[in-house]
């Protein structure tokens, strides 16, 4: 699996680009058909857009219901295992709705 690279631009980034930045920071990978896999190849999301929605709801991006400009590294867990745990908990809440 290919690791997700850091995006090339960071200014006033849309949510999927910020999700890519956060995913690269934690060493997440691309899976089949654009799926996002964690650093241990466990499923996280169907796309960067889906991952971005989860990350925004976790409070990892600046702004609320407005264009995003940055990842809030102080709000996001610094360790990949903790980040994956938070994403999975949030994802289970969505699938229960």
C-alpha positions in Angstrom: 0.0 0.0 0.0 1.2 3.5 -0.8 1.5 5.9 2.1 -0.6 9.0 1.8 1.8 12.0 1.0 1.6 15.5 2.5 -0.3 17.8 0.2 1.7 20.4 -1.7 -0.4 23.5 -0.7 -1.6 24.4 2.8 -3.3 27.8 2.4 -7.1 27.9 2.8 -7.3 24.2 2.2 -10.6 22.4 1.7 -11.4 19.6 4.2 -10.2 16.7 2.1 -6.7 18.3 1.7 -6.5 18.8 5.4 -7.6 15.2 5.9 -4.7 14.2 3.6 -2.3 16.3 5.7 -3.5 14.6 9.0 -3.5 11.2 7.4 0.1 11.7 6.1 1.1 12.9 9.6 -0.1 9.6 11.1 1.3 7.4 8.3 -2.1 6.3 6.9 -2.2 4.5 3.6 -4.3 4.4 0.4 -6.4 1.3 0.1 -8.3 -0.2 -2.8 -10.6 2.2 -4.7 -9.3 5.3 -2.7 -10.2 3.9 0.7 -8.1 5.2 3.7 -6.3 2.6 5.8 -4.6 3.3 9.1 -0.9 2.7 9.9 -1.7 -1.0 10.5 -3.8 -1.3 7.3 -7.1 -1.2 9.2 -10.1 0.4 7.4 -10.8 4.0 8.4 -12.9 5.6 5.6 -14.1 5.2 2.0 -12.4 8.4 0.9 -10.6 11.5 2.0 -13.9 13.4 2.0 -15.4 10.8 4.4 -12.2 11.0 6.6 -12.4 14.8 6.5 -16.0 14.7 7.8 -15.0 12.5 10.7 -11.9 14.7 11.5 -13.9 17.9 11.3 -16.5 16.5 13.7 -13.7 15.5 16.1 -12.6 19.2 16.2 -9.3 18.6 14.4 -9.8 21.5 11.9 -10.2 25.2 12.4 -13.5 26.8 11.9 -17.0 25.4 12.1 -19.3 25.1 9.0 -17.0 27.4 7.1 -14.0 27.0 4.8 -11.1 25.4 6.7 -7.6 26.7 6.8 -5.6 24.5 9.1 -5.3 21.2 11.0 -5.4 21.8 14.7 -2.4 19.6 15.7 -3.0 20.5 19.4 -6.5 19.0 19.2 -5.5 15.9 17.2 -3.8 13.0 19.0 -0.1 12.9 18.4 0.1 9.1 18.3 -1.5 7.2 15.4 -3.1 4.6 17.6 -4.9 7.3 19.6 -6.0 9.1 16.4 -7.3 5.8 14.9 -9.3 5.1 18.1 -11.0 8.5 18.0 -11.8 8.1 14.3 -13.3 4.6 14.9 -15.4 5.7 17.8 -16.8 8.6 15.8 -17.4 6.4 12.8 -19.4 3.9 14.9 -21.6 6.8 16.1 -22.3 7.7 12.5 -23.1 4.1 11.4 -25.5 3.8 14.4 -27.6 6.7 13.1 
